[in-house]
Amino acid sequence: MPSVMIRKSDSGALIFYVAKKDMEETIATVETDTPESWGGEVELTDGSRWYIDPISPPPIFPTTLRFKRAE
C-alpha cells in the first residue's frame, strides 16, 4: 500500500503522485466525493484504478494517504 500525495492543480483537478514510482497522474473519477465523505475507487487518467476506504470528513488537499491497487 503505497503512500500517495494528492494535491490540487492550478485548474482545480486532483493530482495523484506516488514518489517511489515517480508516477504522477490526474484523478479522473472518485467513487465517493461528497461533503460527508471522500474515497472508494479512484480512477486515474491513465486507466489505472486505486482504492482507499472512504474518509469522513473528506481530507483537505494537499494530503498524503495510503492507497492500494484496485483489482
N, C-alpha and C positions, 0 to 999 in steps of 0.2 A: 504494500500500500504506500505509494509514493506521496510525499508532501508536495502539494500543488499550490502555487501562488496565483491568486485571482485578483486582477485589478481592472479598473475601467479605463478604456482608451479615451482619447480626446473626443471621439464621436459618441461615447457612451456605451459601446459594446464591451462585453466582458472578455478579457484575455486570460487564457489558461496556460500557465507556464510551469513546466517540470524541469528544474535545474539540472538534475542528474542526467537527464536525457537531452538537455539543451533543446527542448521542444516547446514551441510557442504557437498556439492556435487560438482562433476566435471561437467562443462558445456560440453555437447555432441555436440550440434549444435546451431548456431546462424543464424537467418533468413537473416540478412544483416551484412556482415563482409567484408567491402571494405575499401580502403584507404580514401574514401569520407565519409562513414557513418558506424555506428555500432548500432545494436539493432534489434527491432522487436520481434518475438517469439524466446525464448531461451528454449531449451530442456536440462534437466539435465540427468545424467546417471541413476537416479532412475526412470525416465519416467515422472516426473512432468514437467509441462510447465509453463513458466512465460513470461510476456510481458513488454516491455518498448518501447516507441516511439523512432524511430531511432535518434541517436545523430550524428550531423555533426559539426565539425570533430570528429572522434572517440575519446573516452576517453583514457587517459593514465592510465595504471593499476599500482599499486592498486588504486581503487576509490570506493566511496560509491554512489549508485544510488537507486532511488525509483522504484520498480517493482510492478506489480500486477499479480495475478494468471491468466493464460490464460484459457479460457473455452473450 
